[in-house]
Amino acid sequence: MIMGGVNITLRVITMVSSVLLMNVLDVDDFGIMGTAMIVLYTTNLFAGLGLTSALIQSQANRAQVAFQSFLVTSGVGVLLFVIIYLNVDTFAALLGKPAIAPILVWLAPLVIIGGLGMIPDALMQKQMMFSRISLIVIVSEFTYIGMAVGLAYAGYGLWSLVYAILTKSLLVLILGWILTPGWEWITPRPWDGALMKRLLSFGLQSTGGGIATFIYSLIDVTAVARWLGTTQLGFYQKSFDFTSRTVDGLNGVLGSVLLPSYVLIQADSERLSRAYLKSLRLISFIIVPVALGMLIVAPEMVATFLEPRWEPMVIPFQVLCVASMIKPLSATTSVLFTSTGKPGYNLKAGIVVILVLVPMIVLLLPYGIVGVAFAVLTAQLLGFAYNIYQVGLVLDRTASRMPAAIAPSLVAAGLMLAGVMAMKAILSQFGIVLATIPAVIVLVAGGGIVYSVVLYLMQRNLVREVVGLALTRFRPNAAHSS
């Protein structure tokens, strides 16, 4: 509950800071930074080798697992740093963007920082120390926002983003080491080869799914960067940031909270099924209205808060809103598969998405970033359908109940869309300009009211339960988790 609230609040603040940055920096700045981060995201995936998921899932001695996993992740991080640092020109040439070479030199240490911080973060997740994780998120995110916006307005341009992300990553590492109790990951212990073999066996399966997910999440960005240019990537990247990145943050919360919880009940299939369906229902309560709400007010939001040069992002933004609704619903299965010891299912789902996405991008690339966005949406829809099938293989009589778990949110959101469209027509009829802050506030508030009322009428008991949990959690005398 804490992490969800923190994430939503921070995402709103981050969106505000993004608007400020988009009105100061050039579109190309975001495109160049996005291209450089393709390399960093790719190498950072391999640094973990799935050992963070293995640590959380493992029932072996925690301290032993933490120490051995830390040695591997930190060592791989150093190796990948060297590879990037010595080959920045090669990576820049492969992406067709020589301008990213000096950026990569500065960003390469992020791989080492990530490798050093993975295991402490996994230990906090395993012990469900969500208050501490939330504190790290809050401090680091506000630091990034303050530095990026401050340096941008001071005239540092693209480098404001580079310095800000470096500072944020270092702060996350330092706070993670300080707030994770026990220092188990750096306490020397005898090496257990059999244990590491089991961890890597599970971890590499998990990484396989992660690699597939990662590949399909970068295919679109790489295609835009390579063949449409950094300006178009800037438009596409910010469309992606305001949609998929918004729900990706919620996915992170989902994984860190649900994975340890599911692990505890993995042996009781009926209980696990009920917990999964309830989680899916709760997640849809949040994701569906946010995604479809952004879709319906996208033209007014862009025209109100951004300069006219950002208008080309409106249509891909709307398409990606729908994709951003499908992705987190599908991602709920990833946590389920990992917790039940079947991370290979994530790999299969990722392969399905890739097999759909690649030909769709080839087919639709002539239509620019709008075509790429539609390719992503198509792949996400088919990937979700395949994941529903796989859930049926893991938990009996669960896949058939998944549509019913999501249906209330979809119905309420559909009526919300109709309500917002009606409000737009009424405001326009009275000569009110929609591309203004007051008009956008009215549309958002009105849509939120319609959705909340309809959802309450359809799912009264569950809504009351969620509200009760929230009030209990934030009551002054309530117990706090460490």
Disulfide bonds with the S-S distance in Angstrom:
none
